[in-house]
Amino acid sequence: MNQEMKVIDVDIHNSLKSHMDLIPYLPEPWKSRVAGSGLGLPGHGYQSPIGVIRNDCRPPSGGPAASDPEFLVKDLLEPFHIEYGILTGNLMGVSTMHDPDHAAAISSAYNDHLVENWLEKHTQFRGSILVSAYDPLLAAREIDRMADHPRMVGVIMGSGQRALLGQRQFHPIYEAAERHGLSVAIHPGTEGAGGSNPPTASGYPTRYLEWHTSLSQNYMAHLTSLVCEGVFEKFPRLKFVLLEGGIAWLPHLMWRLDKNYKGLRSSVPWLKRMPSEYIRDHCLFSTQPIEEPEDPKHLISIFDMIDAENILMFSSDYPHWDNDVPTEILKRLSPEAKRKIYYENAKALYHL
């Protein structure tokens, strides 16, 4: 990749040094509860045999990987000429907590901590407003509270939910995001945790390998729901971002939706266009984890099928074990396609 090519990274997992970082931003009774017992986020229950975090991403000053803004800039942004990094955090599990008030308090405290300790430290950082979708009205209130901060550029929540995200109980989140000109992103990692549904369509897998491989099922279901429930007709300016869910499944889903819509459109009379058109106009996807077939031409074929250069955005997924760097992927794309995927699509979406 040309060293001069600009890059925007849309999925960087900044981390707290410890749960105590949120104490100054929490009201009671959550302050005492978190101080004594931790955040209380449920895990998905699948242990990776190689871990999830790269050890070489731990800052020399100590603490977890990606918990030091200065080191993150030196370790990721500067070496790869990343102009902006969209911080997505690692607390998306708030949507799986059983207590919606606790989840909302953690989300608000995290957002305040993000502003003070990250966004105000480096001009290259941009933030994502964390919300819990368990109580959409509280989520919408949090979006309204944080949306005016100039470096908050989107909304983020976990893809592990109690229901499919197109359903109308979630619409207050989309209404608030559209009102403020913010995109809504989902990120995996919480499927099967707490109160969410099983991570696969047929139940709970046994091992991390199965869980990790099956994450795209969750994305297929949510995307189908968003289209068929008419979210993009109801909120015509809304953009939806699917982070870290892969893209090779997308041609199949678009074809199948279009085919079935021709015979079953009476069940979704609010749709005025083919389902694939809503996806192309309203949805964007991150590159990581990019599928890498043995024959690179097969990936190019998939890209052609989905108009990838207009709906993909580069993501590193730093500091996870399977993260990508911009110099090592998409080497066969044209310079114009690379420019859109690495920079222009994200610049337009996040108004950078």
C-alpha positions as CSV (number, residue, x, y, z in Angstrom):
1,M,0.0,0.0,0.0
2,N,1.2,3.5,-0.8
3,Q,2.6,5.0,2.3
4,E,0.9,8.3,1.4
5,M,-2.6,6.7,1.3
6,K,-4.8,8.0,4.1
7,V,-6.5,5.5,6.4
8,I,-9.4,5.7,8.8
9,D,-9.8,2.7,11.2
10,V,-13.4,2.2,12.2
11,D,-13.0,-0.5,14.9
12,I,-10.4,0.1,17.6
13,H,-11.1,-1.5,21.0
14,N,-9.8,0.9,23.5
15,S,-10.0,-0.5,27.0
16,L,-10.3,0.7,30.6
17,K,-7.3,0.2,32.9
18,S,-9.7,-1.3,35.4
19,H,-13.3,-1.1,36.3
20,M,-12.3,1.5,38.9
21,D,-11.8,4.0,36.0
22,L,-15.6,4.4,35.9
23,I,-16.1,5.2,39.6
24,P,-15.8,9.0,39.3
25,Y,-18.5,9.0,36.6
26,L,-21.1,6.8,38.4
27,P,-23.9,7.9,40.7
28,E,-25.0,5.9,43.7
29,P,-26.0,3.1,44.1
30,W,-23.9,2.0,41.0
31,K,-20.7,3.6,42.3
32,S,-20.6,1.4,45.4
33,R,-21.8,-1.6,43.6
34,V,-19.1,-1.4,40.9
35,A,-16.4,-0.5,43.4
36,G,-17.2,-3.6,45.4
37,S,-18.1,-6.1,42.7
38,G,-16.9,-4.9,39.3
39,L,-18.9,-4.0,36.3
40,G,-21.1,-7.1,36.3
41,L,-20.9,-7.7,32.6
42,P,-21.8,-11.3,31.7
43,G,-19.4,-13.3,29.6
44,H,-20.4,-15.4,26.6
45,G,-18.9,-18.5,28.2
46,Y,-16.5,-19.5,25.4
47,Q,-12.8,-19.6,26.3
48,S,-10.3,-19.0,23.5
49,P,-7.3,-21.4,23.8
50,I,-5.0,-18.6,22.5
51,G,-6.6,-15.7,24.3
52,V,-8.4,-12.8,22.7
53,I,-5.8,-10.0,23.2
54,R,-2.4,-9.7,21.7
55,N,0.3,-9.5,24.4
56,D,2.4,-7.2,22.4
57,C,-0.3,-4.6,22.5
58,R,0.0,-4.1,26.2
59,P,1.5,-0.7,27.0
60,P,5.0,-0.5,28.6
61,S,3.4,1.6,31.4
62,G,1.3,-1.5,32.4
63,G,-2.3,-2.3,32.3
64,P,-4.5,-4.0,29.7
65,A,-3.9,-3.8,26.0
66,A,-5.3,-0.6,24.4
67,S,-5.7,1.1,27.7
68,D,-3.0,3.8,27.2
69,P,-4.0,6.4,24.6
70,E,-0.3,7.5,24.0
71,F,0.8,3.9,23.4
72,L,-2.1,3.2,21.1
73,V,-1.2,6.2,18.9
74,K,2.5,5.0,18.7
75,D,1.6,1.3,18.2
76,L,-1.2,1.6,15.7
77,L,-2.0,5.0,14.3
78,E,1.4,6.4,13.6
79,P,3.0,3.3,12.0
80,F,0.1,2.8,9.6
81,H,-0.7,6.4,8.8
82,I,-4.1,6.2,10.3
83,E,-5.6,9.7,10.2
84,Y,-8.6,8.9,12.5
85,G,-9.4,6.0,14.8
86,I,-13.0,5.2,15.7
87,L,-12.9,3.9,19.2
88,T,-15.5,1.2,19.9
89,G,-14.5,0.0,23.4
90,N,-15.1,-3.4,24.7
91,L,-18.2,-3.0,26.9
92,M,-20.9,-3.9,24.4
93,G,-22.1,-6.6,26.8
94,V,-24.2,-3.9,28.6
95,S,-27.1,-5.0,26.3
96,T,-27.1,-8.4,27.9
97,M,-27.3,-7.2,31.5
98,H,-30.6,-8.1,33.3
99,D,-30.9,-4.7,35.1
100,P,-31.5,-2.0,32.5
101,D,-30.7,0.8,34.9
102,H,-27.4,-0.7,35.8
103,A,-26.6,-1.1,32.1
104,A,-27.6,2.5,31.4
105,A,-25.4,3.7,34.3
106,I,-22.4,1.8,33.0
107,S,-22.9,3.1,29.5
108,S,-23.2,6.7,30.6
109,A,-20.1,6.4,32.8
110,Y,-18.1,4.8,30.0
111,N,-19.1,7.6,27.6
112,D,-18.0,10.3,30.0
113,H,-14.7,8.5,30.7
114,L,-14.2,8.2,26.9
115,V,-14.6,11.9,26.4
116,E,-12.3,13.0,29.2
117,N,-9.6,10.4,28.9
118,W,-9.4,9.6,25.2
119,L,-11.2,12.1,22.9
120,E,-9.7,15.1,24.6
121,K,-6.2,13.6,24.6
122,H,-5.7,13.2,20.8
123,T,-7.3,14.8,17.8
124,Q,-7.1,11.6,15.9
125,F,-9.6,9.8,18.1
126,R,-13.3,9.7,17.5
127,G,-15.8,8.1,19.8
128,S,-18.8,5.8,19.6
129,I,-21.7,6.4,22.1
130,L,-22.2,3.2,24.0
131,V,-25.8,2.2,24.7
132,S,-27.7,-0.8,26.0
133,A,-30.5,-1.8,23.7
134,Y,-32.3,-3.6,26.6
135,D,-34.1,-0.4,27.3
136,P,-34.3,1.6,24.1
137,L,-35.8,4.7,25.7
138,L,-32.9,4.9,28.1
139,A,-30.6,4.4,25.1
140,A,-32.2,7.2,23.2
141,R,-31.8,9.5,26.2
142,E,-28.1,8.7,26.3
143,I,-27.8,9.4,22.6
144,D,-29.5,12.8,23.1
145,R,-27.1,13.5,26.1
146,M,-23.9,12.7,24.2
147,A,-24.7,13.5,20.6
148,D,-23.6,17.2,20.7
149,H,-20.0,16.3,21.5
150,P,-18.1,17.1,18.3
151,R,-15.9,14.0,18.5
152,M,-18.7,11.5,19.1
153,V,-19.5,10.2,15.6
154,G,-21.8,7.2,16.0
155,V,-23.7,4.9,18.3
156,I,-22.6,1.4,19.2
157,M,-24.2,-1.6,20.8
158,G,-23.7,-5.3,21.0
159,S,-25.2,-7.7,18.4
160,G,-26.1,-10.1,21.2
161,Q,-29.7,-9.1,21.9
162,R,-33.0,-10.5,23.2
163,A,-34.7,-9.9,19.9
164,L,-33.9,-9.0,16.3
165,L,-32.9,-5.4,15.9
166,G,-35.4,-4.5,13.2
167,Q,-38.3,-4.9,15.6
168,R,-40.2,-1.8,16.6
169,Q,-39.2,-1.8,20.3
170,F,-35.7,-0.7,19.2
171,H,-36.9,2.1,17.0
172,P,-36.4,4.9,19.6
173,I,-32.7,4.2,19.2
174,Y,-32.8,4.7,15.5
175,E,-35.0,7.8,15.7
176,A,-32.5,9.4,18.1
177,A,-29.5,8.5,16.0
178,E,-31.1,9.8,12.8
179,R,-32.2,13.0,14.5
180,H,-28.6,13.7,15.4
181,G,-27.1,12.5,12.1
182,L,-25.3,9.6,13.7
183,S,-24.9,6.0,12.4
184,V,-25.7,3.0,14.5
185,A,-23.2,0.2,14.7
186,I,-23.4,-3.3,16.1
187,H,-20.4,-5.4,17.2
188,P,-20.2,-9.1,18.1
189,G,-18.9,-10.6,21.3
190,T,-22.0,-10.8,23.4
191,E,-24.0,-13.5,21.6
192,G,-25.1,-16.1,24.2
193,A,-24.2,-13.9,27.1
194,G,-26.5,-12.9,30.0
195,G,-30.0,-12.5,28.7
196,S,-29.3,-12.6,25.0
197,N,-30.5,-15.3,22.6
198,P,-28.2,-18.3,21.7
199,P,-25.3,-17.4,19.4
200,T,-26.5,-19.7,16.6
201,A,-29.8,-20.4,15.0
202,S,-29.9,-23.9,16.5
203,G,-28.7,-23.2,20.0
204,Y,-25.4,-23.1,21.9
205,P,-22.2,-24.5,20.4
206,T,-19.7,-26.3,22.6
207,R,-16.4,-24.5,21.9
208,Y,-14.9,-21.1,21.1
209,L,-14.0,-22.3,17.6
210,E,-17.7,-23.0,16.8
211,W,-18.9,-19.8,18.5
212,H,-16.4,-17.6,16.7
213,T,-17.1,-19.2,13.3
214,S,-20.8,-18.9,13.7
215,L,-21.0,-15.1,14.5
216,S,-22.1,-14.2,11.0
217,Q,-25.4,-16.1,11.6
218,N,-26.3,-13.4,14.1
219,Y,-25.5,-10.6,11.6
220,M,-27.6,-12.3,8.8
221,A,-30.6,-12.4,11.1
222,H,-30.3,-8.8,12.3
223,L,-29.8,-7.4,8.8
224,T,-32.8,-9.4,7.4
225,S,-34.9,-8.0,10.3
226,L,-33.8,-4.4,9.8
227,V,-34.8,-4.6,6.1
228,C,-38.0,-6.5,6.4
229,E,-39.3,-4.5,9.4
230,G,-39.0,-1.4,7.3
231,V,-36.4,0.4,9.5
232,F,-34.9,2.1,6.5
233,E,-38.3,3.3,5.2
234,K,-39.2,4.7,8.6
235,F,-35.8,6.3,9.1
236,P,-34.6,7.2,5.5
237,R,-31.4,9.0,6.6
238,L,-30.2,6.2,9.0
239,K,-27.0,4.5,8.3
240,F,-26.3,1.1,10.0
241,V,-22.8,-0.3,10.4
242,L,-22.1,-4.0,10.9
243,L,-18.6,-4.3,12.5
244,E,-16.5,-7.5,12.6
245,G,-19.1,-9.8,11.0
246,G,-17.5,-10.7,7.7
247,I,-18.9,-10.0,4.3
248,A,-18.7,-13.3,2.2
249,W,-22.3,-14.2,3.4
250,L,-23.7,-10.9,2.0
251,P,-24.3,-11.9,-1.7
252,H,-26.3,-15.0,-0.6
253,L,-28.4,-13.0,1.8
254,M,-29.1,-10.2,-0.8
255,W,-30.1,-12.7,-3.5
256,R,-32.3,-14.7,-1.3
257,L,-34.1,-11.7,0.1
258,D,-34.7,-10.3,-3.3
259,K,-35.9,-13.6,-4.6
260,N,-38.3,-14.2,-1.8
261,Y,-39.6,-10.6,-1.8
262,K,-40.9,-11.1,-5.3
263,G,-43.3,-13.7,-4.1
264,L,-43.9,-12.6,-0.5
265,R,-44.0,-8.8,-0.8
266,S,-47.6,-8.7,0.5
267,S,-46.2,-9.5,4.0
268,V,-44.0,-6.4,4.0
269,P,-46.2,-3.8,2.2
270,W,-44.2,-0.9,3.6
271,L,-41.1,-1.8,1.5
272,K,-41.0,0.2,-1.7
273,R,-37.8,-1.2,-3.2
274,M,-35.9,-4.5,-3.5
275,P,-34.3,-5.5,-0.2
276,S,-30.8,-5.5,-1.6
277,E,-31.3,-1.8,-2.5
278,Y,-31.9,-0.9,1.1
279,I,-28.8,-2.8,2.1
280,R,-26.6,-1.0,-0.5
281,D,-27.9,2.4,0.4
282,H,-28.1,2.2,4.2
283,C,-25.6,-0.4,5.4
284,L,-21.8,-0.4,5.7
285,F,-19.5,-3.2,6.8
286,S,-16.0,-3.4,8.2
287,T,-13.2,-5.3,6.6
288,Q,-12.1,-7.3,9.6
289,P,-12.4,-10.3,9.7
290,I,-11.9,-10.2,5.9
291,E,-12.4,-13.6,4.3
292,E,-9.2,-14.8,2.5
293,P,-9.9,-17.6,0.0
294,E,-6.9,-19.5,-1.4
295,D,-7.6,-17.9,-4.8
296,P,-7.6,-14.1,-4.4
297,K,-9.8,-13.8,-7.5
298,H,-12.7,-15.4,-5.5
299,L,-12.6,-12.5,-3.0
300,I,-12.7,-10.0,-5.9
301,S,-15.7,-11.8,-7.3
302,I,-17.5,-11.4,-4.0
303,F,-16.6,-7.7,-3.8
304,D,-18.0,-7.2,-7.3
305,M,-21.3,-8.9,-6.3
306,I,-21.9,-6.5,-3.4
307,D,-20.4,-3.3,-4.7
308,A,-17.8,-3.5,-1.9
309,E,-15.9,-0.4,-2.7
310,N,-19.0,1.7,-1.7
311,I,-20.0,-0.2,1.4
312,L,-16.8,-1.5,3.0
313,M,-14.6,0.4,5.5
314,F,-11.2,-0.6,6.8
315,S,-11.0,-1.9,10.4
316,S,-8.0,-3.2,12.3
317,D,-9.9,-4.7,15.3
318,Y,-6.9,-3.8,17.4
319,P,-5.8,-5.4,19.8
320,H,-7.5,-8.7,19.1
321,W,-5.6,-11.8,18.1
322,D,-6.9,-11.9,14.6
323,N,-6.6,-8.1,13.9
324,D,-5.6,-6.8,10.5
325,V,-3.2,-4.0,9.4
326,P,-3.8,-1.9,6.3
327,T,-0.6,-3.1,4.6
328,E,-1.5,-6.8,4.6
329,I,-5.0,-7.0,3.2
330,L,-6.8,-6.1,-0.1
331,K,-3.6,-6.0,-2.0
332,R,-5.3,-6.9,-5.3
333,L,-7.8,-4.1,-5.3
334,S,-7.5,-1.1,-7.6
335,P,-6.1,2.2,-6.2
336,E,-9.6,3.8,-6.5
337,A,-11.3,0.9,-4.6
338,K,-8.6,1.0,-1.9
339,R,-9.0,4.8,-1.5
340,K,-12.7,4.4,-0.9
341,I,-12.5,1.4,1.5
342,Y,-9.5,2.7,3.5
343,Y,-10.6,6.3,3.7
344,E,-13.4,7.9,1.8
345,N,-16.4,5.8,2.9
346,A,-15.6,6.3,6.6
347,K,-14.9,10.0,6.0
348,A,-18.3,10.5,4.5
349,L,-20.1,8.4,7.1
350,Y,-18.6,10.0,10.1
351,H,-18.4,13.6,8.6
352,L,-14.7,13.8,9.2
